[in-house]
Amino acid sequence: MNAPLVDDITAALADASARFLAARPKTVALHEAAKAVMPGGNTRTVLFTPPVPIRVAKAEGAHVTDVDGFTYVDLLGEYSAGLYGHSHPRIGRAVGDALAMGLNLGAHHAGEVRLAEAVTRRFDLDLVRFTNSGTEANMMALAAARAFTGRQKIMGIKAGYHGGTLYFGAGGAAVNAPFDVVLAPFNDITATRKLITEHGPALAALIIEPMLGSGGCLPADRAYLEMLREETRKHGIILIFDEVMTSRLAPKGLSHALGITPDLKTLGKYIGGGMSFGAFGGRRDIMEQFDPTRANFLPHAGTFNNNTLTMTVGFAALDEIFTPAACLDLNRRGDRLRERINDLFMRYQVAVQAKGIGSLINIHPLAGEINAPEATAKADPRLRQLLYLDLLEEGYYIAGRGYMALSLVVSDEHCDGFLAALDKVVTKRRHLLTPR
């Protein structure tokens, strides 16, 4: 990228940031107040987007409104957890049912049985246990694999993300759980097979998303996943599919759609109907380690694992709202939108493309093939931020990294509006987005 273009991008971003701040005095003031009581004014890293994050005052249906009164079509979908949109009436009734029953029972109840039956049936699990987040579900699945195999080491994927304590980007994070981790290159069959063979006797588990979510909505090649299934079975390694996000991409999850059965699956986000939720489950012999009637069982505590709010709302959401038919319809809409986005980029011959499957989409300011996180890392972060700010100005809310998760209330009309807004943005920024 030549120097004049670099200067042009910097100037364009500075102008867009200045307009954003000038139009949102309440947002800026609230951010300053937040900084006095939270580091950087933040308690959830992914939400921090420069120059300051938006602060939402109200959300309804497919829209969010910030504290300065700007309303946006919400295409972020709470990073895939907000599948049902905002204030869904059936969700509201289920919340009322839970309140009527009582929130903190300190006991087993029928609601957890109903949800467990629905989850095991839907995602082909022998047994399941509930947690309060996808992070916790992945931590417990790994613990189960280590106990079952008697091995300690785990294999992850470079740039993989499995929760706040299991981030494998840039070699890992200082806050990660202290697992002995081997990282394999995504979609590289030869190199990954070699690593599995080399470390096989010490590996308890291999954990992967069938499509990298935080890694840029990059689908794993079927051949790559089939190799993982073959090699882990050969070496006695527990194969864990993190389907916290990807389980929404097909009626029984992405792994089922691909025809590949892992030993354990982890779930989360939307299955709780918008409440805090996670789950892990799969093979009976692995999961039975948690049976408290067995000698030397594995303990799994959690005050809110079976809380009535999540159990009640989650069952209503999965059983009545996100039916298999609704799942197929949503993901077809997402596929159509992604194809139309890419058609737009090709029409203007800009170095931008959309990746993903179904209702999960990520826009990358990049040309060329993108099938591994190393490619997405080459994108100019200033262009990502510029596209984010420009789309906010047009009334559409996505993640700063270009990520989108369509909710059930995002309609074809919303998608049409987004395409029109994106057309305006690309027309305006074409000189910055065109390869030179």
N, C-alpha and C positions, 0 to 999 in steps of 0.2 A: 504494500500500500504506500503510495507516494506521499511526500510531506504535505502538499497542498490539500489532498483529500483528508488526511489526518486532521489538519487544522480546521477544515470545513465541518467534519463530524463533531469536533470539540466545540466549535462555535454554535452549531445547531443544537447540541445537547444543552449548552449553557443557556441559550435562548428559551428552549422548551422548559427547562427547570425554573427559570426566572418567571415565566408566565404561570406555571403551575403554582409557585409559591405566592405570587402576587394575588392570584384569584382565591386563595384559601387561607385567609388570616386566622380563622378559628382552628383549622387543622394545624397550622404552625404553632399557635399558642398552646394547643393541647399537647403537641409533641414536646414543647419546652417543659410543660408541667410534668409530663411522663418521665422526662430525663432526670427530674429531681428525685424520683423514687424507684426507677428501674434503670439498669445499666443501658445507656443509649436510648432510653425511653421504650425498651423492648423486653418482652418476656417470651417471645417466640421468633427465633431467628429468621425463619423463612419469610415472615411478613414484612421484614424491613426492606424497603425499596427507596433508594435515594430519589429526590433530595430529602424528602421525608415521606413516610408511608401515609396513605389515606387513613382516615379515622371514620368508621361507619357509624351513623346514628340510628339508621333504621333499615330493615331489609324485609321485602315482601315479594313472593312469587319469584320472578327471574331478575329482580332488581335490588340494588343496594343504593342507599343515599348517604352521602358523607355529611360531616358536621357543618359544612359550608353550604349544603343544599344541592350539591351536584348529584344527579342520579345516573347510574350506570347499569347497563345490562350485564349481569354477573355471569361471565364465562369461565371464571376461576373455579366455581363450585366447591369452595372450601378444600381445594387440593384433592378432590375426588370424594371427600366425605359428605359433601352437601348434595347428594344425588337427588334429593326430593325437593330441591328448591327451598324457599323460605316460607315458613308459616303454612305448611301443607295442612289442610283441615283434618285429614285422617291422623296425621302425626299429633296434632293438637288434641284430638279426642283420646288418643292413646296416652298422652301425658296426663290428661285428666283421670283416666282409669287408674294409672299408677299412683297418682296422688290420693285417690279414693281408697286404694288398697293399703297405702302406707309405704313410705320410701325406704326406711331403714329397719328391716325386720329382724336381722340377726338370725335368720333361719332359712332353710330351704323352702321353696314354694313352687307352685305349679307353673308359673311363668317361665322359670329357667328350663323346665322340662320341655315345654312347648317350643321354645326357641332352639334348644339343642336338637330336638327332633327335626325342626325345619332346616337347620344348618347342616346337619349330617346328611339328610336326604338330598338337599340341594347340591352339596359339594362333594358327595361320595366319600364321606369320612366314616370310619368304623366308630370312632369315639371322638369327642370334642371336649375341650375345657375353655372356659371364658376368662378373659383378662380385661384390662381397662384401656389398652392401646395396642396398636400394631407393634410398637417397640417391645412392649412386655411379651406379646405373643411370640415374637422372634427370639427373645432372650430365653423364654421357657422351652421353645422347640429345640434350641441348641442345647440347653441343659438336659433335656430328655434324651437327645442323641448321644451326648457325652456319657450319661449314666448307662444307657442301653449298650453301648459299644465298649465301654471301659477305656475309651481313648479321649484325648484332650484337645487335639488340634482341629481347627475347622478351616474350610476353604470358602473364601468369598470371591466376588468378582470385582475387578478394578472399577472404581466409580459407583459401585453398588451402594444402595442405601436401604437399611432395614430398621431405621429408627434412630432416635437421638443418641444412642450409645453403640450404634453399629453402622457407622459411616465409613465407607472404604474409598472415598475420593481422596486423591492426592496422598495415597498411602495410609490414610486413616486420620482420625482426629484424637486430640489429647483427652477428650471426654469419653472415648470408647471404653466399653467393658474390656477388661484385661485378658481377652482370649488370645491364644497363640494362633495367629491367622496367616494363612497362605493366600495370596491374591492371584487369581488367574485372569488372563486377558479375555474380555467378552467377545464371543463369536469366533474365537481362534481355536479351531478344533485340535490342530496338531500340538500347539503349545500347552493347551489345557490338559489334553490327554497325557502329555509327558509329565506335567506337574502332579496329576492324580497318581500316575504310576510311581513317581518318585516318593511322594508323601503318603501313599495309600495306607500302609500299615499303621500310621499314626493319626489318620484322619477320622474323626467321629462323624462329621457332617459336611455337606456342601450345600450352601444356601444361595439361591439366585431368584430374581424376578424373571418370569418368562418374557416380560418386556420391561426394560429399565424405565422406571417412572421418573424419579428425580434426575436420572442420568440422561434425560432428553427424549423420553418416549421412543426408545430404540428397541424394536422387536428382536428377540433372540431368533436366530435361524433354527428351523425345526431340526436340521441335521445336527446342530450344536447341542440342542437339548436331548436329542436321542442318544448322542454320544455320552452325555453326562449320565443319563439313565443307565446305559450299558456299563460304563466304567465304574460308577458307584456301586451298582449291584455286584459287579465282579470283585470289588475290593472290600465289600461289607461296609460301605459308607452310607449313612442315612442321607438321602436326597430330600432337601426341603425346598419347596417352591413358596416363595413369599408372594402370596396373592392378595395382600392387603389392598392393592389398587387394581390388579388385573382380574380379580374375580368378577368384576362388573362388566367385563368385555364379552362375556358369553353367558348363556343361562346357567351353566354349571361351572363357570370359571374358564380362564384361558387354557389351563393345562388340559382340561377335558376336551376343549375344542381342538387342541393340537394332538390329542390321542396319546398323551404321555402322563403316566401316573407316578407322582413322587411318593415317598414314604410318609411325609408329613406336609401339610399345607398350613400356612398362617393366613389369617383373615383380619379385617378391621374396618375402620372408617364407616362407610355407608351402611353396613349391615346392622349397626346399632340405631339406624333411623335418624342419625344426626347427634346421637348421644355418644359419650365416650365408650369405645368398644374395641375389643380385640378377641381373637380366638385362635387356638391351635389344635390340630387334630390330624387323624389319619389312621395308620396301621394299629390294630387292636393290641398287638403284643408290645408295641412301644408305649402306647397311651396307658395301658394297664399298670404301668409303673406308678401311676398316681392314685391307684385304688387304695383308699385308707384301710381297707379290710385285709390287705396283704401285708405280710411281714416285710419290713425294710422298705416300705413304700416311699415314694418321693413326695415331700410336702410341697404344696403350692398354695400359699396364702394370698389374700387379697380381699380386704373388707368389702369392696364394691364389685367383686367378680360377678355376683348374681344379683346386683341391685335391681329393684323392681322397675325403675324408670327405663333402663336400657333393655331389660328383658321384655317388658310390655311393648315399648315402642318398636324395638327391633323386630319382634314377631309380626306386628301389624305391617311394618314396612316391607319385610321380605315376603310375607305371605299374601298381602293384599295389593301392594303398590308396585314393587319391583318384581313383577311376575316374569316368567320366561318370555312371554310375548312383549312386555314392556322393555325388557332387556334387549331383545332383538331390534325393536323399533328404534330405541335410543342409539344403539351402535351403528345401525344403518345410517341414521341421520349424521352421526359423527364422521363416518366414512365419506359420505357425500360432501360434507363441509370441507374435510381435509383435501379431497380431490379438487374441489372448486378453488380452494386457497392456492394449491399448487398450479392450477391452470392460470390463475391470475398472475402469479409470479413468473410463469413461463411466458405469458403474453407480454409482460413488460421487460422480460429478459434481465431480471434482477437476480442478484446472488442471495436469494432467500428461499427456504423450502420448509414445508411442514412434514413432520414425522409423527408416527403413532399408529394406533389401532382403534377403530371405533370411536368412542366418546372421549378418549384421551389423546390430546394433540399437543405438539410442541413446535413452535415456529423458531427456526434457526436462521440467522443472517449469514448463511454459508452457501457456497457452490460446491458441486462435486458430491461423491458418494459419502453418505453418513451411515455407518453401520457399527460404530464403536465410539465410546465416550472420548477417546483421544481426538476424534474428528471434531466433536462439538466444542471441545476446549479451545479450538482455534478461532472461534467466533469473537468478534470485537464486542466486549461488554457494553461499550458506549452505544453501539447500534441496538443492542437488546433494550437498553434503557430508553433510547429515543423512540423506538417502536411502542414501548409500553406507555410512555407519556403521551405520544401522539394519539394512541387509541383511547386513552382516558379522556383526552380532549374531545374525541368524537363520541364519547359516551359508552365505551366498552371497557370492562375491567377484566384483565388477564393477569397472570403472574409476571413479575419483572423479568423472569428468565424465558418468557414466551410460552409458558405452559397454560393449557386450557383443559378443563374437565366439564363437559356438558352435563347439566342436570336434566331431569325429566321434564321440567317446565320450560326449557329452552326450545322454542318452536322453530319451524322452517322460516317464519317471518323474522325471528331474531337472527337466524343465520344469514338471511338475505341482507338484513341491515348491517351485520358485521362485514359481509363481503363488500358492501358499498362503502363503509367506513375505511376498510383496508385499502380499497381502490384509491380513495382520496389520499391516504397516508403514503402509499407507494408512489402515486403521481407526484406528490410534494417532495418526497425524499429520493426519487429515482436516481438522481445524480450521485447520491451517497451510497446507494445500494447496487449500482451497476459495476461489474468487475472492470478493472483497468489494467 
